[in-house]
Amino acid sequence: MSTIFNYKNTSIHFTSTGKGKVVVLLHGFLENLTMWNAIVPELVKKSRIICIDLLGHGKSKNLGYIHTMEEQAKMVKALLSHLRLRKYTLIGHSMGGYIALAFAELFPKTIKGLCLMNSTALADTETKKINRDRAIKAVKQNHKTFVRIAIPNLFSEENRDIFKTEIKQIAQEALQTSIQSIVASLEGMKIRKDRTELFQKASYPKGLILGKKDPVLAIEIHAKLAESTDVKLVELPDGHMSHIENKEALIIALKGFVKICV
């Protein structure tokens, strides 16, 4: 069921399907809730699945110049409280993972499990922050060019031809995102906190799904988040877009993770 929720006089689009324990799916930067279309039919067999268009993405409206991860998390919490849901498993792709971590910090007693999918608990490095600023400048100059370059670069190099049709579709959807919404997310990601300790030490189940050829997150750096911890690490063969590049393996990993979040 597709529905609109009002948050601070801003329209938020979400879907709610199925019954059982609640799983909340948070998409990434320049994406929308349709990225989960292949995943939901598998997870909904045993769970209630909530998919949300994050602030400024999909059919959800923009809220200001900057969308911090904390503001996004508060929006998600307001929506879940509106639905009278008290405990849930969060699965976040890329930026969605950053938001899930902010949510876990703000509302720890509501979390049954937290899975970072092609995401990290680390903050941006100084180099990455500089690159965010460059991206903001590029978006303001020509956001269409920015999007058309950015989307293919999320896939492993060899997959850019294999998934040419999917890349074109994602880019077309991303181009519907306003310039201000793109900038607001880039600004928010740039200033996000390091939440490594929170992720590693939380008592609920934690999952980390990484692509071995991810052009955005170097696996040798980010896999260390799981070392000497109880974080369940799954390494997939390809890039940042595991829901497309390694769909079947990802579904198996997510179903396995949700199963242990009781």
C-alpha positions in Angstrom: 0.0 0.0 0.0 1.4 3.4 -1.1 0.7 6.3 1.3 1.7 9.9 2.0 2.7 10.9 5.5 3.0 14.5 6.7 6.2 15.4 8.5 6.8 19.1 9.4 4.4 20.1 6.6 6.4 18.0 4.2 4.9 15.1 2.2 6.7 11.8 2.8 5.9 8.8 0.5 6.1 5.3 1.8 4.7 1.8 1.3 3.7 -0.8 3.8 3.2 -4.5 2.9 2.9 -7.8 4.6 2.5 -8.9 8.2 4.8 -10.0 11.0 8.0 -8.6 12.4 8.8 -5.2 10.9 11.6 -4.6 8.5 12.4 -1.0 7.4 14.2 -0.5 4.1 16.1 2.8 3.5 17.4 3.5 0.0 20.5 5.4 -0.9 21.5 8.8 -2.4 19.8 9.5 -5.8 17.6 6.4 -5.3 14.0 5.9 -4.2 11.9 3.1 -2.6 11.5 1.3 -5.9 15.1 0.1 -5.6 13.7 -2.5 -3.3 11.2 -3.9 -5.9 13.1 -7.2 -6.3 13.8 -7.6 -2.6 10.3 -6.9 -1.1 8.5 -9.9 -2.6 11.1 -12.2 -0.9 11.1 -10.5 2.5 7.4 -9.9 2.7 6.7 -13.6 2.9 7.5 -13.6 6.6 7.7 -9.9 7.6 6.0 -6.5 7.3 8.1 -4.4 5.0 8.1 -0.6 5.2 9.8 1.3 2.3 10.3 5.0 2.6 11.2 7.7 0.0 13.7 9.7 2.1 13.6 13.5 2.3 14.0 15.0 -1.2 13.9 11.7 -3.0 11.3 9.9 -5.0 7.9 11.3 -4.2 9.0 12.8 -0.8 9.5 16.5 -0.7 12.5 18.6 0.3 12.8 20.0 3.9 15.6 22.6 3.7 19.1 23.4 2.5 20.6 20.5 4.4 19.2 17.0 5.2 21.3 15.8 8.0 21.3 12.0 8.7 19.7 12.9 12.1 16.9 14.8 10.5 16.2 11.9 8.1 16.2 9.5 11.0 13.7 11.7 13.0 11.5 11.7 9.9 11.7 7.9 9.7 10.9 7.6 13.4 7.9 10.0 13.1 6.5 7.8 10.3 7.0 4.6 12.2 5.4 6.1 15.3 2.5 7.2 13.2 2.1 3.6 12.1 2.2 2.6 15.8 5.3 0.4 15.3 7.6 0.1 18.2 10.4 -2.3 17.3 12.0 -3.0 13.9 15.0 -4.2 11.9 16.6 -1.5 9.7 18.4 -2.2 6.4 20.0 0.7 4.8 21.7 1.0 1.4 24.6 3.4 1.2 23.2 6.8 2.5 20.3 4.7 3.9 22.8 3.0 6.1 24.1 6.3 7.4 20.5 7.2 8.3 20.0 3.8 9.9 23.0 4.4 12.1 21.8 7.9 13.1 18.4 6.3 13.9 20.1 3.6 16.1 21.9 6.3 18.0 18.8 8.4 18.6 16.3 5.6 19.3 18.4 2.5 20.4 15.6 0.8 22.3 13.5 0.4 19.1 16.2 -1.6 17.1 15.9 -5.3 16.7 18.7 -5.5 14.1 20.7 -3.2 11.8 22.2 -4.1 8.4 24.5 -1.8 6.5 24.3 -2.6 2.8 27.1 -1.2 0.7 27.5 1.3 3.5 29.8 2.2 6.4 29.8 3.4 10.0 32.9 5.5 9.2 32.6 9.3 8.7 33.8 11.0 5.5 37.6 11.4 5.3 38.9 15.0 4.7 39.5 14.0 1.0 35.9 12.7 0.8 34.6 15.9 2.2 36.5 17.9 -0.4 35.0 15.6 -3.1 31.5 16.2 -1.7 32.1 20.0 -2.0 33.2 19.5 -5.6 30.1 17.4 -6.3 27.9 20.2 -4.8 29.6 22.7 -7.2 29.1 20.3 -10.1 25.4 19.8 -9.3 24.8 23.5 -9.1 26.5 23.9 -12.5 24.8 21.1 -14.3 22.9 18.5 -12.2 22.0 16.4 -15.3 25.6 15.8 -16.2 26.4 15.0 -12.5 23.7 12.4 -12.4 24.6 10.8 -15.7 28.3 10.4 -14.6 27.5 9.4 -11.0 25.2 6.5 -11.6 27.4 4.3 -13.8 30.3 4.9 -11.4 28.4 3.0 -8.7 28.7 -0.2 -10.6 31.8 -2.3 -11.0 33.7 -1.5 -14.2 32.7 -4.7 -16.1 29.1 -4.3 -15.1 28.6 -0.9 -16.6 27.9 -2.5 -20.0 26.1 -5.6 -18.7 23.6 -3.4 -16.8 23.4 -0.6 -19.3 19.5 -0.7 -19.4 19.3 -0.6 -15.6 21.8 2.3 -15.3 19.8 4.3 -17.8 16.6 3.7 -15.8 18.2 4.6 -12.5 19.6 7.8 -14.1 16.2 8.8 -15.5 14.7 8.4 -12.0 17.5 10.2 -10.3 17.1 13.2 -12.7 13.7 13.7 -11.1 15.5 14.7 -7.9 15.7 18.5 -7.6 19.0 20.3 -7.5 18.3 21.4 -3.9 17.5 17.9 -2.8 20.7 16.6 -4.2 22.7 19.3 -2.5 20.9 18.8 0.8 21.9 15.1 0.9 25.5 15.8 -0.1 25.8 18.4 2.7 24.2 16.0 5.2 26.5 13.1 4.3 29.5 15.3 4.4 29.0 16.2 8.1 27.8 12.9 9.4 29.4 11.5 12.6 31.6 8.4 12.8 29.4 5.7 14.4 31.9 2.8 14.4 31.8 2.2 18.1 28.0 2.3 18.2 27.8 -0.2 15.3 30.4 -2.6 16.7 29.2 -2.6 20.3 25.4 -2.6 20.0 23.9 -5.8 21.5 21.3 -6.4 18.7 22.3 -8.3 15.5 24.4 -6.3 13.1 25.0 -7.0 9.4 27.5 -5.6 6.9 27.2 -6.3 3.2 30.0 -5.1 1.0 30.9 -5.5 -2.7 34.4 -6.7 -3.4 34.6 -4.3 -6.5 32.7 -1.4 -5.0 34.1 1.8 -6.6 32.7 3.9 -3.7 33.7 1.9 -0.6 37.1 0.1 -0.6 36.4 -3.3 0.9 39.8 -3.6 2.6 39.0 -0.5 4.6 35.4 -1.0 5.4 35.4 -4.8 6.1 37.6 -4.0 9.1 34.4 -2.7 10.8 33.5 -6.4 11.3 36.9 -7.6 12.5 37.0 -9.0 16.1 33.3 -8.1 16.5 30.0 -10.0 16.2 29.1 -8.0 13.1 28.0 -10.5 10.4 30.0 -9.7 7.3 28.9 -10.8 3.8 31.2 -10.0 0.8 29.5 -10.0 -2.6 31.5 -10.2 -5.9 30.7 -6.9 -7.5 30.0 -3.2 -7.0 28.0 -0.7 -4.9 24.6 -1.7 -6.4 24.3 -5.2 -4.9 20.5 -5.2 -5.4 21.2 -5.2 -9.1 24.7 -6.6 -9.6 24.3 -9.5 -7.1 20.6 -9.7 -6.6 20.2 -13.4 -5.8 23.1 -13.5 -3.3 21.9 -10.3 -1.7 18.4 -11.7 -1.2 19.8 -14.8 0.5 22.0 -12.6 2.8 19.1 -10.3 3.7 16.7 -13.1 4.4 19.3 -14.7 6.6 19.9 -11.5 8.5 16.2 -10.8 9.1 15.7 -14.3 10.4 18.1 -13.7 13.3 16.5 -10.4 14.3 13.9 -11.6 16.7 
